[in-house]
């Protein structure tokens, strides 16, 4: 890891990045969390940064995508939490459907974890609503490569989840 890059190039922009995070969150604590999550991703993907390009733009893109993904996760969590019923519903057909749904979800999750990371990342970003060019920019690969990775992930899922196919 290039500590000099992180210390001299990234961390000097922390006040500016915090202001940018505040524009997204409108809350100081949430902004600090967003900044921290962004910096973790910058550390993780620092090798993908192309020296001589717009560093702040690269970090802002990571921050924006992190914020959007966090919002989507929260929306899914709220949707899930609002759908949870009372214990008196345990005997209803709906609860049996939920149990079957949970088993199916567990199997899908295990298949998703088996997909190689380069395909999984591109597929999940596309699934979450990112455009091909945004995924390509984030991953630092050509748009065609992103499309191929998404297609490959779909084929893996189709093959491993053929039992759930509705013809």
N, C-alpha and C positions, 0 to 999 in steps of 0.2 A: 504494500500500500504506500502511496506517495503522500507522506505526512506533510511535506513541505507544500505541496499543492493545496491540501486541505487547509492548512494553517494560513498560508500566505494569500491564496486566491479565493477560497470559499468563506472562511470564517470572518474575514474582514467585511463581508457584505451582510452579516447577521442583522444589524439594525434596519437596513433597507428591506431585507427579506421579511423581517417581523412586521414592518409596516404593510407590506404587500399581503401577508397572511391576515392581518387585521381587516383589510378590505374584504377579504372573503368571509371571515367568520363573524365579524362585528363583536367579538368577545376576546379579551386579552388572554385568558387561559386557553381557549380553543386555538387562538393564533399561535401561542407558544407550543402547543401540542402539534399543530400543523407544521410549524417550522422544524420541530424535532423530527417528525416523521419524514419530512423532506430531506433534512440533512442526513438521516440514516440511509435514504435511497441514494443520495449523492455519493455517500461513502461506498455503498454497495456497487454503484454503476460508474464510478469515477473513471474507469478505463474506457468507457464509451464516449467520454467527452473528447472532442477533437480540439486540440490545442490551437489557439489563434482564432477560434470562433467566439461567438457571444456567450460568455460564461453565464451572465445573469439571465439571459434569455433561456438558456438550457435549464437553469435551476428553476426559473419561473414556470417553465413548462412542466417540470416534475412536480412543483408545488400545486399548480392548477389541476393536474391529473390526479394527484393525491387527494386534493379537496373534493373533486368530483366523485372519485371512487368511494371516499368516506361517506359522502352524502348518499350515494346509492346504497351502500351497505346499511346505513341507518334507516333508509326508507324500507329496505327489505326486512330489517329486524322489526321495525314498527308494524309492518304488514303481517309478519309472522306472529308477533305478540298479540295483535288485535284479533287474530284468528284462533287463538287457543281458547278452548271451551272450558266449562265448569266440570268438576268431577262427576256430577250427576249425568253427564253426557257419555260416560264411559261405556254404557251398554248399547248405545245407539249405532245404527249402521254407519253413520258419519265417522264415529270413532274407529270402526273397523277399517274404513277407507283411509283414515289417517294413518293407522298402523301399517297398512299395505303401502301407503305413500312413503312412510318413513323407511320401510325396508327397501323400497325402490330407490329412494334418495341416498340411502347408505351404499347401495350397490353402485349407483352412478358416481357418488363421491369417490369410492375406491377405484373405479375405472379412471376417473379424472386424475387421481393421484398417480396413476400408472403411465399417463401420457408424458413423454419427455418434456422437460421444462420449456425448451424453445418453442414447441408447438402449443403447449398449455398457455403460456403467457400471451402469445398472439391471439389464440382462440378466446381466452377470457376477456381480453381487452376489447375484441370485436363484439363479443356477447354483451359486454357492459355498455356498448354504444359508441365506442371510438371508431373513427373513420380509418381507412387503410393508411392514409398519409400520416395520421397522428401516431398510429402504432409503429409505422416505419421510422418516423422521427424519434420516437421514444426508444425503440430497440436499436436504432442506428443501422438499419438494413434497408435495402431497396423495397419499394412497394410490392413488387412481384414476389419477393421472398416472403413477405407477410401473407400474401394471398395463398401461396403454396403451403405455408405453415398452417394456416387456418383450414385449408382443404385437407391436409394430412391429418390434422386433429379430428376433423369431422369423420374421415374414413375410419380412423381408429375407434372412435366412439360408435359408429355404425356397426363395425365388426364385433366389438365387444358387448354391445347392448342390443344385439339382433333379436333377443327375446321380447323386447318392448316395442317392436315394430308393429304398426297398425297398417295392414294392407287392405 
